[in-house]
Amino acid sequence: MTRLLRALALGLATVLVAVATLRWGGWWRVTEVRVLGAHHLPSESLTELTQIVSSANILRLDLRGIRDRFAAHPWVKDVSVRCHPLSRRVEIYIDEREPVGRVELEGGEAVWVDAEGVVLGPAEDALLVGVRGTGGRVSQKVAEAAQALEGSGFKAASFRFDGSDPGCVIAQLPGGAIARCGPIGKLPHVLVILTKLWEQHQAGLIDLSAYSEVDLRWEGQIILKPR
């Protein structure tokens, strides 16, 4: 009986030493990190984030800390982490935010935003300029306006939509005329009218260069002010 107890105690001690060695020693390190779902996340950011996991002891990984680090990046909407201790592989699943439009913030920085107004990263050739952003976001109405402009036929080289006054967006048209488009929340609807006007101008049916101002603020009305 004494020998059996000694054998059990020795076996338990051996198991505890083995577990401690694996958990606290350098024997059971991560050999592979797979990141799935990352399409827009900058490669340098991805490398920096995965280096946190690479070569770490897989039994001591702070999964919540890893999730928090990834989730702190503007492009990441949601993230989950799975560990496979036997294969020493870590899989990180990322749900990215999708860019819907470009805006130029007050101060001149052009950025991509998603449908919720989250600022994602640098951009070029924004049509909607002068908008306000706080805490890494713009308003959802601004995001919707930027998305509508993204799908329009207007190009930043010729057109400029000033959103510095959310109560009335001012569009600068080629030839010097301005278009008063009303509240930024109505811009997607007004763009339909402005697009038709511009198509008529290009077809020679109307000469917008003969007017100093196109007022689209009133429902069902287009007011043209001659130069």
Short mmCIF file of the C-alpha atoms (twelve columns), coordinates in Angstrom:
data_MODEL
# 
_entry.id   MODEL 
# 
loop_
_atom_site.group_PDB 
_atom_site.id 
_atom_site.type_symbol 
_atom_site.label_atom_id 
_atom_site.label_alt_id 
_atom_site.label_comp_id 
_atom_site.label_asym_id 
_atom_site.label_seq_id 
_atom_site.Cartn_x 
_atom_site.Cartn_y 
_atom_site.Cartn_z 
_atom_site.pdbx_PDB_model_num 
ATOM 1   C CA . MET A 1   0.000   0.000  0.000   1 
ATOM 2   C CA . THR A 2   2.848   2.351  0.859   1 
ATOM 3   C CA . ARG A 3   4.543   1.640  -2.463  1 
ATOM 4   C CA . LEU A 4   1.289   2.374  -4.323  1 
ATOM 5   C CA . LEU A 5   0.879   5.718  -2.570  1 
ATOM 6   C CA . ARG A 6   4.505   6.597  -3.329  1 
ATOM 7   C CA . ALA A 7   3.987   5.703  -6.999  1 
ATOM 8   C CA . LEU A 8   0.827   7.800  -7.178  1 
ATOM 9   C CA . ALA A 9   2.543   10.748 -5.515  1 
ATOM 10  C CA . LEU A 10  5.502   10.440 -7.878  1 
ATOM 11  C CA . GLY A 11  3.160   10.223 -10.874 1 
ATOM 12  C CA . LEU A 12  1.198   13.292 -9.735  1 
ATOM 13  C CA . ALA A 13  4.412   15.241 -9.141  1 
ATOM 14  C CA . THR A 14  5.641   14.309 -12.607 1 
ATOM 15  C CA . VAL A 15  2.370   15.500 -14.177 1 
ATOM 16  C CA . LEU A 16  2.480   18.786 -12.250 1 
ATOM 17  C CA . VAL A 17  6.094   19.377 -13.279 1 
ATOM 18  C CA . ALA A 18  5.222   18.616 -16.909 1 
ATOM 19  C CA . VAL A 19  2.220   20.991 -16.871 1 
ATOM 20  C CA . ALA A 20  4.260   23.722 -15.207 1 
ATOM 21  C CA . THR A 21  7.051   23.241 -17.732 1 
ATOM 22  C CA . LEU A 22  4.643   23.466 -20.630 1 
ATOM 23  C CA . ARG A 23  2.743   26.436 -19.217 1 
ATOM 24  C CA . TRP A 24  5.562   28.495 -17.796 1 
ATOM 25  C CA . GLY A 25  8.524   27.280 -19.793 1 
ATOM 26  C CA . GLY A 26  9.390   27.960 -23.406 1 
ATOM 27  C CA . TRP A 27  8.436   24.523 -24.713 1 
ATOM 28  C CA . TRP A 28  4.900   25.015 -26.038 1 
ATOM 29  C CA . ARG A 29  5.145   28.114 -28.146 1 
ATOM 30  C CA . VAL A 30  2.801   29.176 -30.954 1 
ATOM 31  C CA . THR A 31  4.149   27.908 -34.281 1 
ATOM 32  C CA . GLU A 32  1.490   29.341 -36.634 1 
ATOM 33  C CA . VAL A 33  -0.857  32.330 -36.632 1 
ATOM 34  C CA . ARG A 34  -3.647  32.465 -39.193 1 
ATOM 35  C CA . VAL A 35  -5.608  35.670 -39.730 1 
ATOM 36  C CA . LEU A 36  -8.858  35.170 -41.655 1 
ATOM 37  C CA . GLY A 37  -11.166 37.837 -43.069 1 
ATOM 38  C CA . ALA A 38  -8.607  40.663 -43.286 1 
ATOM 39  C CA . HIS A 39  -8.870  42.427 -46.654 1 
ATOM 40  C CA . HIS A 40  -8.486  46.132 -45.867 1 
ATOM 41  C CA . LEU A 41  -6.370  46.017 -42.705 1 
ATOM 42  C CA . PRO A 42  -2.955  47.544 -43.591 1 
ATOM 43  C CA . SER A 43  -0.224  44.911 -43.822 1 
ATOM 44  C CA . GLU A 44  2.027   46.775 -41.384 1 
ATOM 45  C CA . SER A 45  -0.759  46.849 -38.789 1 
ATOM 46  C CA . LEU A 46  -1.465  43.164 -39.373 1 
ATOM 47  C CA . THR A 47  2.220   42.295 -38.901 1 
ATOM 48  C CA . GLU A 48  2.426   44.329 -35.709 1 
ATOM 49  C CA . LEU A 49  -0.676  42.676 -34.253 1 
ATOM 50  C CA . THR A 50  0.319   39.098 -35.150 1 
ATOM 51  C CA . GLN A 51  3.788   39.549 -33.669 1 
ATOM 52  C CA . ILE A 52  2.096   39.804 -30.283 1 
ATOM 53  C CA . VAL A 53  0.943   36.192 -30.673 1 
ATOM 54  C CA . SER A 54  3.848   34.647 -32.582 1 
ATOM 55  C CA . SER A 55  6.227   32.534 -30.461 1 
ATOM 56  C CA . ALA A 56  4.206   33.131 -27.270 1 
ATOM 57  C CA . ASN A 57  3.379   30.205 -24.984 1 
ATOM 58  C CA . ILE A 58  0.027   29.017 -26.305 1 
ATOM 59  C CA . LEU A 59  -1.084  27.885 -22.839 1 
ATOM 60  C CA . ARG A 60  -0.573  31.394 -21.453 1 
ATOM 61  C CA . LEU A 61  -2.138  33.473 -24.216 1 
ATOM 62  C CA . ASP A 62  -4.302  36.349 -23.036 1 
ATOM 63  C CA . LEU A 63  -7.170  35.812 -25.495 1 
ATOM 64  C CA . ARG A 64  -9.155  38.813 -24.278 1 
ATOM 65  C CA . GLY A 65  -6.084  41.013 -24.589 1 
ATOM 66  C CA . ILE A 66  -5.488  39.774 -28.145 1 
ATOM 67  C CA . ARG A 67  -9.113  40.479 -29.082 1 
ATOM 68  C CA . ASP A 68  -8.943  43.949 -27.538 1 
ATOM 69  C CA . ARG A 69  -5.763  44.815 -29.432 1 
ATOM 70  C CA . PHE A 70  -7.278  43.807 -32.771 1 
ATOM 71  C CA . ALA A 71  -10.657 45.388 -31.997 1 
ATOM 72  C CA . ALA A 72  -8.952  48.726 -31.248 1 
ATOM 73  C CA . HIS A 73  -8.006  49.089 -34.922 1 
ATOM 74  C CA . PRO A 74  -10.497 51.259 -36.883 1 
ATOM 75  C CA . TRP A 75  -10.857 48.710 -39.694 1 
ATOM 76  C CA . VAL A 76  -11.898 45.916 -37.291 1 
ATOM 77  C CA . LYS A 77  -15.593 45.663 -36.449 1 
ATOM 78  C CA . ASP A 78  -15.447 42.370 -34.545 1 
ATOM 79  C CA . VAL A 79  -12.833 39.695 -33.835 1 
ATOM 80  C CA . SER A 80  -12.670 36.212 -32.363 1 
ATOM 81  C CA . VAL A 81  -9.615  34.136 -31.422 1 
ATOM 82  C CA . ARG A 82  -9.313  30.349 -31.380 1 
ATOM 83  C CA . CYS A 83  -6.402  28.355 -30.005 1 
ATOM 84  C CA . HIS A 84  -5.410  24.809 -30.978 1 
ATOM 85  C CA . PRO A 85  -2.953  23.755 -28.251 1 
ATOM 86  C CA . LEU A 86  -2.036  20.379 -29.768 1 
ATOM 87  C CA . SER A 87  -1.028  21.844 -33.129 1 
ATOM 88  C CA . ARG A 88  0.129   25.079 -31.429 1 
ATOM 89  C CA . ARG A 89  -1.869  27.090 -33.969 1 
ATOM 90  C CA . VAL A 90  -3.837  30.289 -33.343 1 
ATOM 91  C CA . GLU A 91  -6.637  31.408 -35.660 1 
ATOM 92  C CA . ILE A 92  -7.878  35.005 -35.599 1 
ATOM 93  C CA . TYR A 93  -11.180 35.710 -37.349 1 
ATOM 94  C CA . ILE A 94  -11.730 39.342 -38.299 1 
ATOM 95  C CA . ASP A 95  -14.987 40.995 -39.338 1 
ATOM 96  C CA . GLU A 96  -13.847 44.159 -41.096 1 
ATOM 97  C CA . ARG A 97  -15.675 47.412 -41.609 1 
ATOM 98  C CA . GLU A 98  -16.444 48.198 -45.236 1 
ATOM 99  C CA . PRO A 99  -15.566 51.641 -46.647 1 
ATOM 100 C CA . VAL A 100 -18.563 53.328 -48.280 1 
ATOM 101 C CA . GLY A 101 -17.342 56.838 -49.020 1 
ATOM 102 C CA . ARG A 102 -14.623 59.464 -48.760 1 
ATOM 103 C CA . VAL A 103 -14.803 62.733 -46.865 1 
ATOM 104 C CA . GLU A 104 -12.381 65.537 -46.195 1 
ATOM 105 C CA . LEU A 105 -12.442 66.545 -42.552 1 
ATOM 106 C CA . GLU A 106 -12.023 70.062 -41.214 1 
ATOM 107 C CA . GLY A 107 -8.319  70.700 -41.497 1 
ATOM 108 C CA . GLY A 108 -7.983  69.012 -44.884 1 
ATOM 109 C CA . GLU A 109 -7.474  65.324 -44.009 1 
ATOM 110 C CA . ALA A 110 -9.245  63.033 -46.509 1 
ATOM 111 C CA . VAL A 111 -10.421 59.685 -45.090 1 
ATOM 112 C CA . TRP A 112 -12.559 56.672 -45.842 1 
ATOM 113 C CA . VAL A 113 -15.627 56.111 -43.628 1 
ATOM 114 C CA . ASP A 114 -17.940 53.143 -43.174 1 
ATOM 115 C CA . ALA A 115 -21.757 53.153 -43.110 1 
ATOM 116 C CA . GLU A 116 -21.769 54.005 -39.385 1 
ATOM 117 C CA . GLY A 117 -19.446 56.969 -39.898 1 
ATOM 118 C CA . VAL A 118 -16.324 55.355 -38.420 1 
ATOM 119 C CA . VAL A 119 -13.139 56.873 -39.854 1 
ATOM 120 C CA . LEU A 120 -11.113 54.034 -41.343 1 
ATOM 121 C CA . GLY A 121 -8.004  55.409 -42.974 1 
ATOM 122 C CA . PRO A 122 -6.452  57.846 -45.468 1 
ATOM 123 C CA . ALA A 123 -8.155  58.514 -48.795 1 
ATOM 124 C CA . GLU A 124 -7.782  60.735 -51.849 1 
ATOM 125 C CA . ASP A 125 -10.100 62.764 -54.066 1 
ATOM 126 C CA . ALA A 126 -12.953 63.230 -51.586 1 
ATOM 127 C CA . LEU A 127 -15.975 65.028 -53.032 1 
ATOM 128 C CA . LEU A 128 -17.491 65.956 -49.665 1 
ATOM 129 C CA . VAL A 129 -15.229 68.378 -47.812 1 
ATOM 130 C CA . GLY A 130 -15.115 70.399 -44.610 1 
ATOM 131 C CA . VAL A 131 -17.139 67.918 -42.530 1 
ATOM 132 C CA . ARG A 132 -16.831 67.654 -38.762 1 
ATOM 133 C CA . GLY A 133 -15.523 64.563 -37.051 1 
ATOM 134 C CA . THR A 134 -15.172 63.707 -33.365 1 
ATOM 135 C CA . GLY A 135 -13.762 60.632 -31.667 1 
ATOM 136 C CA . GLY A 136 -12.772 58.990 -34.928 1 
ATOM 137 C CA . ARG A 137 -16.269 59.323 -36.386 1 
ATOM 138 C CA . VAL A 138 -18.447 61.492 -38.569 1 
ATOM 139 C CA . SER A 139 -22.228 61.532 -38.335 1 
ATOM 140 C CA . GLN A 140 -24.193 58.791 -40.058 1 
ATOM 141 C CA . LYS A 141 -25.845 61.416 -42.277 1 
ATOM 142 C CA . VAL A 142 -22.406 62.487 -43.468 1 
ATOM 143 C CA . ALA A 143 -21.532 58.843 -44.171 1 
ATOM 144 C CA . GLU A 144 -24.748 58.399 -46.164 1 
ATOM 145 C CA . ALA A 145 -24.030 61.569 -48.150 1 
ATOM 146 C CA . ALA A 146 -20.471 60.398 -48.870 1 
ATOM 147 C CA . GLN A 147 -21.774 57.011 -50.022 1 
ATOM 148 C CA . ALA A 148 -24.276 58.694 -52.361 1 
ATOM 149 C CA . LEU A 149 -21.507 60.848 -53.835 1 
ATOM 150 C CA . GLU A 150 -19.326 57.769 -54.279 1 
ATOM 151 C CA . GLY A 151 -21.998 56.262 -56.518 1 
ATOM 152 C CA . SER A 152 -22.641 59.441 -58.456 1 
ATOM 153 C CA . GLY A 153 -21.002 60.455 -61.701 1 
ATOM 154 C CA . PHE A 154 -19.376 63.520 -60.161 1 
ATOM 155 C CA . LYS A 155 -15.588 63.650 -59.986 1 
ATOM 156 C CA . ALA A 156 -13.507 65.446 -57.377 1 
ATOM 157 C CA . ALA A 157 -11.417 67.136 -60.084 1 
ATOM 158 C CA . SER A 158 -14.468 69.133 -61.217 1 
ATOM 159 C CA . PHE A 159 -16.948 69.148 -58.328 1 
ATOM 160 C CA . ARG A 160 -16.685 70.023 -54.662 1 
ATOM 161 C CA . PHE A 161 -19.424 69.628 -52.051 1 
ATOM 162 C CA . ASP A 162 -18.837 71.755 -48.972 1 
ATOM 163 C CA . GLY A 163 -20.404 70.163 -45.888 1 
ATOM 164 C CA . SER A 164 -18.982 72.583 -43.319 1 
ATOM 165 C CA . ASP A 165 -22.547 73.786 -42.708 1 
ATOM 166 C CA . PRO A 166 -24.645 70.622 -42.211 1 
ATOM 167 C CA . GLY A 167 -27.762 72.751 -42.653 1 
ATOM 168 C CA . CYS A 168 -26.919 73.535 -46.275 1 
ATOM 169 C CA . VAL A 169 -24.350 71.752 -48.420 1 
ATOM 170 C CA . ILE A 170 -22.888 73.993 -51.113 1 
ATOM 171 C CA . ALA A 171 -21.756 72.358 -54.359 1 
ATOM 172 C CA . GLN A 172 -19.196 74.113 -56.518 1 
ATOM 173 C CA . LEU A 173 -19.931 73.317 -60.175 1 
ATOM 174 C CA . PRO A 174 -17.594 73.601 -63.162 1 
ATOM 175 C CA . GLY A 175 -17.924 77.057 -64.680 1 
ATOM 176 C CA . GLY A 176 -18.249 78.824 -61.347 1 
ATOM 177 C CA . ALA A 177 -21.914 78.262 -60.476 1 
ATOM 178 C CA . ILE A 178 -22.850 77.014 -57.015 1 
ATOM 179 C CA . ALA A 179 -25.688 74.695 -56.079 1 
ATOM 180 C CA . ARG A 180 -27.412 75.057 -52.714 1 
ATOM 181 C CA . CYS A 181 -28.338 71.496 -51.815 1 
ATOM 182 C CA . GLY A 182 -29.991 71.940 -48.404 1 
ATOM 183 C CA . PRO A 183 -29.374 69.783 -45.295 1 
ATOM 184 C CA . ILE A 184 -26.728 67.115 -45.591 1 
ATOM 185 C CA . GLY A 185 -29.281 64.440 -44.718 1 
ATOM 186 C CA . LYS A 186 -31.150 65.240 -47.948 1 
ATOM 187 C CA . LEU A 187 -28.086 65.223 -50.175 1 
ATOM 188 C CA . PRO A 188 -28.621 61.663 -51.531 1 
ATOM 189 C CA . HIS A 189 -32.072 62.760 -52.797 1 
ATOM 190 C CA . VAL A 190 -30.833 66.122 -54.135 1 
ATOM 191 C CA . LEU A 191 -28.000 64.413 -56.007 1 
ATOM 192 C CA . VAL A 192 -30.565 62.700 -58.234 1 
ATOM 193 C CA . ILE A 193 -31.908 66.106 -59.310 1 
ATOM 194 C CA . LEU A 194 -28.457 67.650 -59.683 1 
ATOM 195 C CA . THR A 195 -27.312 64.709 -61.794 1 
ATOM 196 C CA . LYS A 196 -30.208 65.199 -64.208 1 
ATOM 197 C CA . LEU A 197 -29.475 68.936 -64.436 1 
ATOM 198 C CA . TRP A 198 -25.840 68.279 -65.211 1 
ATOM 199 C CA . GLU A 199 -26.745 65.702 -67.869 1 
ATOM 200 C CA . GLN A 200 -29.021 68.285 -69.505 1 
ATOM 201 C CA . HIS A 201 -26.180 70.812 -69.369 1 
ATOM 202 C CA . GLN A 202 -23.813 68.382 -71.060 1 
ATOM 203 C CA . ALA A 203 -26.447 67.603 -73.713 1 
ATOM 204 C CA . GLY A 204 -26.813 71.321 -74.485 1 
ATOM 205 C CA . LEU A 205 -30.393 71.510 -73.222 1 
ATOM 206 C CA . ILE A 206 -29.504 74.030 -70.529 1 
ATOM 207 C CA . ASP A 207 -26.454 76.237 -69.994 1 
ATOM 208 C CA . LEU A 208 -25.662 76.201 -66.284 1 
ATOM 209 C CA . SER A 209 -22.671 78.493 -66.852 1 
ATOM 210 C CA . ALA A 210 -25.190 81.291 -67.500 1 
ATOM 211 C CA . TYR A 211 -26.303 81.105 -63.867 1 
ATOM 212 C CA . SER A 212 -24.502 82.044 -60.691 1 
ATOM 213 C CA . GLU A 213 -26.618 79.871 -58.429 1 
ATOM 214 C CA . VAL A 214 -28.802 76.781 -58.585 1 
ATOM 215 C CA . ASP A 215 -31.079 76.529 -55.554 1 
ATOM 216 C CA . LEU A 216 -32.302 72.973 -54.831 1 
ATOM 217 C CA . ARG A 217 -33.374 73.509 -51.233 1 
ATOM 218 C CA . TRP A 218 -37.104 73.545 -51.913 1 
ATOM 219 C CA . GLU A 219 -39.002 70.332 -52.582 1 
ATOM 220 C CA . GLY A 220 -40.176 70.140 -56.196 1 
ATOM 221 C CA . GLN A 221 -38.505 73.428 -57.185 1 
ATOM 222 C CA . ILE A 222 -35.313 74.374 -59.016 1 
ATOM 223 C CA . ILE A 223 -34.472 78.072 -58.754 1 
ATOM 224 C CA . LEU A 224 -31.887 79.383 -61.227 1 
ATOM 225 C CA . LYS A 225 -30.307 82.771 -60.594 1 
ATOM 226 C CA . PRO A 226 -28.768 84.434 -63.698 1 
ATOM 227 C CA . ARG A 227 -25.320 86.008 -63.495 1 
# 
